[in-house]
C-alpha cells in the first residue's frame, strides 16, 4: 500500500483514489499488524505504552468519575504546545494532553513566565501532561488496541508540512500526475502519518460526532492531497465534514 515488501517507498501511484473511509480503515489495520511485536520506532511496546500513561484520563482511579464530566483535548505534533497552553489559561475545566517526539520544542512551555522574545505565548504547562512519543508509534498503538485514548472533545494537529510546501515541490515531486503523493522517502513517510492521522480522526468521530478538529497549515499541496478530500467529505458520505 504505502511501502514495498522490503520497506522501501514505492515510486508510483499507490491508491485507487480518492480513498473511502472503510477502505482506509482496512488498510491501516493491515499495516498496523506488521508492528504487533515492536513499535514503528523500534521501541518495545511496553516502553511506548508506559510513555502513554498520561493519556489515560486520569491515571488515578479515584479521579475517574470527575474525569468523565470534563472535556478532554489532545494536541498532536504539539511543538510549542500553544493550543494546550491557551486551553489551560482560558478553560480550567479542560484536561489537556500534548504529544511530540521533540522535548526541546516543548520545554519553553513549562516555564512559569513567558520569554520577553515571545510576546504572544502562554506557559506554565505541566510536565505530567506532556507525552514524549512519536506520533506513528501512538497511532499504530491505538490501531492495535495497545493504547487506549477514550473519547476526546478536541484534537489539534501540527503535523509537519515540509513536504507539502510549494518550495519543496522540486524535491518531493507532489504533482497532479501522482495525485500529490510525491516520490521522495520523506513524502511517503508523511503520507503514512497523514493516513494514520485521518484514521484516528475517523475513529474519534465515531465516538463523538461533535468532535472539534483543527489543523495547522492545510494549504499548499496538502489541500490537493486525496486524504484532505476525505477530511472535507460530508459526514453522511463517510468523511469528516471539515472546512479547511
Buried (B, 14 or more C-beta within 10 A) or exposed (E): EBBEEEEEBEBEEBBEBBBBBEEBBEBBEEBBEEBEEBBBBEBEBEBBBEBBEBBBBBEEEEEEEEBEEBBBBBBBBBBBBBBBBBBBEEEEEBBBBBBBBEEEBBEBBBEEEBEEEEEEBBBEBBEEBBBBBBBBBBBBBBBBEBBEBBEBBBBBBBBBBBBBBEEBBEBBBBBEEBBBBBBBEBBBBBBBBBBBBBBBBBBBBEEBEEBEBBBBBBEBBBBBBBBBBBBBBEEEEBBBBBEE
